[in-house]
Amino acid sequence: MVIATVREWRDEEGWGVLDSVETPGGCWGHYSDIQMPGFRTLSPGQTVSLRWEEPGFMQDGYRFRALSIVPRSA
């Protein structure tokens, strides 16, 4: 897993973009990949641990896709 920062998050659509050195241009993430109980959401600027893949196709314009997103405590 790598450390990433939430660039943007769209609760109404259930997805957002995460930035890390390992995922240049951003990594697409879906709420179902957030590892937490209850309502799963993220906030811009929040730090997370990220496991990602490069599936070989563009996901909503992003080359990388999250497999697991773990919010980090402050």
C-alpha positions in Angstrom: 0.0 0.0 0.0 1.1 3.6 -0.6 0.1 6.9 1.0 -2.2 9.0 -1.0 -4.2 12.3 -0.6 -7.8 12.7 -1.6 -7.9 15.3 -4.4 -11.7 15.3 -4.7 -14.6 13.2 -3.6 -18.2 13.1 -5.0 -20.6 11.6 -2.4 -23.6 11.9 -4.7 -21.8 9.7 -7.3 -19.8 7.5 -4.9 -16.3 8.1 -6.3 -13.3 10.4 -6.3 -9.7 10.9 -7.2 -6.7 10.1 -5.0 -3.1 11.4 -5.6 0.1 9.6 -4.9 3.6 9.6 -6.4 3.0 6.1 -7.6 -0.2 7.0 -9.5 0.7 10.1 -11.6 -2.4 11.8 -12.9 -4.6 10.5 -10.2 -6.2 7.2 -9.1 -10.0 6.6 -9.4 -11.6 5.3 -6.3 -15.1 4.0 -5.5 -16.9 4.2 -2.2 -17.1 0.3 -2.1 -13.3 0.2 -1.9 -13.2 2.3 1.3 -12.4 0.1 4.3 -14.5 1.5 7.1 -17.9 0.8 8.7 -21.0 2.8 8.1 -21.4 5.5 5.4 -18.2 5.4 3.4 -16.9 8.8 2.3 -13.7 10.7 2.0 -12.8 14.4 2.2 -10.5 16.4 0.0 -7.1 16.7 1.6 -7.6 13.6 3.7 -4.7 11.1 3.8 -5.3 7.4 3.1 -3.4 4.2 2.5 -4.1 3.0 -1.0 -3.7 -0.3 -2.9 -4.2 0.2 -6.6 -4.0 -1.4 -10.0 -3.4 -0.3 -13.6 -6.2 -2.2 -15.4 -5.2 -1.4 -19.0 -8.1 0.8 -19.7 -9.2 4.3 -18.6 -11.7 4.4 -15.6 -13.5 7.7 -16.1 -10.4 9.2 -17.6 -7.9 7.8 -15.0 -5.2 5.3 -15.7 -5.2 3.9 -12.2 -8.0 2.4 -10.1 -8.1 1.8 -6.3 -8.6 -1.7 -5.0 -8.5 -0.8 -1.3 -8.7 2.6 0.4 -8.0 2.8 4.2 -8.5 6.2 5.9 -5.5 7.1 8.1 -6.0 8.7 11.5 -4.6 12.2 12.0 
